[in-house]
Amino acid sequence: MSLPDPVAEGVASGWRVLDGAAQTQDLQLTCDVLIIGTGAGGGMTAEVLAQAGLDVLMVEEGALRTSRDFRLLEAKAYPELYQESASRKTADKAINILQGRTVGGSTTVNWTSAFRTPPDTLNWWGERYGLKGLNPPAMAPWFDMAEARLGIADWQTDPNPNNSVLERGCQALGLKHGRIRRNVRGCWNLGYCGMGCATNAKQSMLVTTIPGALQHKAGLLSRARVERLLPAADGKSLLGAEGRLLAADGHSLNGRQFSIKARHVVLAAGAIGSPAILLRSELGGGQVGKRTFLHPVVISGAVMPQRIEPYNGAPQTVYSDHFMHTQPLDGPLGYKLEVPPVHPLLMGVTLSGFGQETTSLMQQLPHLNVMLALLRDGFHPDSQGGQVRLRKDGSPELDYPLNDVLWDGVRRSWLTMAELQFAAGARQVLVLHEQASLQSSWQATREQIMQLPLKPLLARVVSAHVMGGVAMSSQPEQGVVDEYGRHWQLRNLSVIDGSVFPTSIGANPQLSIYAFALRAAHQLRDALKA
Amino acid sequence: MITRRQLIKTGMAGSVVLLAAGFLAAPQPDLPTASQDHHVFLQAGDEQIIRSLAPVMLGMAGLPLPDIVRGVDVAIRNLLPAVQQELRQLFDLLGNRWGRRWLAGVHGPWVQATPDDLAAFLRRWQQSPLLLLRSGYQALHALINAAWFGNPASWAALGYQQPQQVMGLLP
């Protein structure tokens, strides 16, 4: 007996699915709505519009991988499912970015953490950017709808030992903490969400809205990279988009091109991809690609006396927002505490140091706890995020300078995590920095942290949340799109993905993108059906 | 690709390094060691650099070096062309006898370098004041670690295994 693969069954039953790599001719297609990207924004939008009877075509740069391809194997999953084999980096290489590149986008590989957009973030957007329509009461029904669609609910199972360390530490220090809601149905509690869900329990776009759209006659073209949008002669609208089909390796070109005519175009290629497509189309304008945010993440590891097996069990079930609310939103950077799943390849690549000491720490993997602090960027006046730009070959690169306001948050969050880990009974703690070493007491760790030079590529900084770069605004000159993602200048272009956020979210962003997308997609549906 | 901002950041010393690298790259390679394997990205000289560095980077002897070299090659193959180009520059620099001598500080050919020489090189680049050299170290670190820990042969020593209750149900 082997596990079912309903998506593969759907494809076999005749869904309208085209693999770019298999094409021997150039493609010329037409549709009502072209959706570029199949992640949280594109997936949600596709289902809403297809259910309304519109002719929807989804185009995805990554391949269509389904649960039969998900083997709980990092060396297979990262090249197949992630941008740049899970090693996408900012321009100076200082931040490693985890981002999906497959049908379902990052939702196929994320760790299932579901948080509503924090009310203080929504209120800030209203006050600062005039986005009054996105206030918490107005957004509540959209969160409800997304949660119902994706089975988002309290996770009743006990946290795994890795998450329990964070909970025990918070209890010991009297810090506010809580349990994370997850988008799963019938989860096996394996802990391999980042390699694609082999049991189809994770309610990613791959198993929910994309099948929903395909059942309503939508089409899907995978391994197809949109090069540019095609402006109409009047300069006020688009004719569609064109691009190149990729070969079976998912990277090289197969020599064939595609061109798609559409009544309406939805850009949903994520906060690096969407700005890149606009820039390649010379539709940049002043704001495109600017103020791109990452929730920069720093890491602390601990050797625990008991077995942790951080590679087993639901990856993220406990969090603490204590340090998000201890100072003003635009003051020193707040941070959210979580723990990640820990598997050998990503751990080996991420751990600082080299040689015997590092290896002996790796060999204590079953006893390791790893903690993360996600820094809330984009609110402090000195936290302006980064800028997406194009390399000579047209591929996008995010330049994200690390500055003092960020380093201050890095040091404070290391101190917090180390203190928490010792409070939870850690034997030794190591913050991930090339000059840090394992310490056996909170006192010694604190002294070490205060001494560490804060420089790129000494401190380990990572990110799994790319946001912003095509910001919503209440006035055309202040952003790129309105609060429904409608482009201010081009009448038949919407941007519906994580790139529209004017700051970082301050929580794992998937549910924010789902709710925003549902709201935008319903508005678009009504406009197109009128 | 080195951007203007990186040039400014790395400052004068960095520019000298880069000029030297551009000036020195290609001529005067170390003699390659004969290899049984054919790789897509890695050339014979690159392969020797990985073989020499891996045991020091990973702090262990008895590694299956051909597998690690193959793993590095596969990892690089799945990167963007622009990133592959940067890695090409890195390996050309390290494989060039002047680059090896003056930038890596490794006096003899890679195949003859002692573990102490290799560790000193890694430490120097890991802690370098030049961002560019730190990023060179990080690239080597990531590639070698990915190649080894992505290989199931490394797991037993970590006490790691995949969840047995599901592995038997996979297609």
Contacts between the chains, C-beta under 8 A, distances in Angstrom:
chain1	res1	chain2	res2	distance
A	1	B	169	6.6
A	2	B	169	5.5
A	2	B	170	6.5
A	2	B	171	4.8
A	3	B	166	7.8
A	3	B	169	5.1
A	3	B	170	6.8
A	3	B	171	7.5
A	5	B	171	7.7
A	68	B	170	8.0
A	68	B	171	4.8
A	71	B	170	5.7
A	72	B	162	5.1
A	72	B	163	7.1
A	72	B	166	7.0
A	72	B	167	7.1
A	72	B	170	7.6
A	73	B	162	7.7
A	74	B	149	7.9
A	74	B	150	5.6
A	75	B	71	7.6
A	75	B	146	7.7
A	75	B	150	3.4
A	75	B	151	7.1
A	79	B	74	7.9
A	79	B	75	7.8
A	79	B	78	4.0
A	84	B	78	7.9
A	84	B	79	5.9
A	84	B	80	5.8
A	84	B	83	6.9
A	85	B	75	6.6
A	85	B	78	4.4
A	85	B	79	6.2
A	87	B	79	7.0
A	87	B	142	6.4
A	87	B	146	7.9
A	91	B	3	6.3
A	91	B	5	7.5
A	91	B	6	7.6
A	92	B	5	7.8
A	92	B	6	6.3
A	92	B	9	7.4
A	92	B	131	6.2
A	92	B	135	7.4
A	93	B	135	4.3
A	93	B	138	6.4
A	93	B	139	7.9
A	188	B	165	7.8
A	188	B	166	6.7
A	190	B	163	5.4
A	190	B	166	6.1
A	191	B	163	7.6
A	192	B	163	7.5
A	198	B	166	6.3
A	198	B	170	6.4
A	199	B	166	7.2
A	249	B	77	7.8
A	249	B	78	7.9
A	251	B	78	6.8
A	251	B	80	7.6
A	251	B	81	8.0
A	311	B	160	6.2
A	312	B	163	6.3
A	343	B	160	7.7
A	344	B	149	4.1
A	344	B	150	7.5
A	344	B	154	6.5
A	344	B	155	6.2
A	344	B	158	5.8
A	344	B	160	5.5
A	345	B	145	7.6
A	345	B	146	5.7
A	345	B	149	4.6
A	345	B	150	4.3
A	347	B	149	7.1
A	348	B	145	3.7
A	348	B	146	6.9
A	348	B	148	6.8
A	348	B	149	3.6
A	349	B	141	7.5
A	349	B	142	4.8
A	349	B	145	4.9
A	349	B	146	5.4
A	349	B	149	7.6
A	351	B	145	7.8
A	354	B	56	7.4
A	354	B	57	4.9
A	354	B	58	7.7
A	354	B	59	7.0
A	354	B	122	5.9
A	354	B	126	7.2
A	354	B	141	6.1
A	355	B	56	6.4
A	355	B	57	7.1
A	355	B	58	7.8
A	355	B	59	4.0
A	355	B	119	6.4
A	355	B	122	7.9
A	356	B	59	3.7
A	356	B	60	7.7
A	357	B	59	7.2
A	358	B	59	6.4
A	359	B	58	6.1
A	359	B	59	3.9
A	359	B	60	5.9
A	360	B	59	7.7
A	362	B	149	7.6
A	362	B	158	5.9
A	363	B	157	5.8
A	363	B	158	5.8
A	363	B	159	7.2
A	365	B	158	4.4
A	365	B	159	5.9
A	365	B	160	5.5
A	366	B	158	7.9
A	366	B	159	4.6
A	366	B	160	7.4
A	391	B	1	6.6
A	391	B	82	5.1
A	392	B	1	7.3
A	392	B	82	7.8
A	393	B	81	6.4
A	393	B	82	5.8
A	395	B	80	5.7
A	395	B	81	7.8
A	395	B	82	5.7
A	397	B	82	8.0
A	399	B	3	7.9
A	399	B	5	7.2
A	434	B	126	5.5
A	434	B	127	6.7
A	435	B	127	7.2
A	456	B	131	6.3
A	456	B	134	7.7
A	457	B	131	6.4
A	457	B	134	4.0
A	457	B	135	5.9
A	457	B	138	5.7
A	458	B	127	7.8
A	458	B	134	7.2
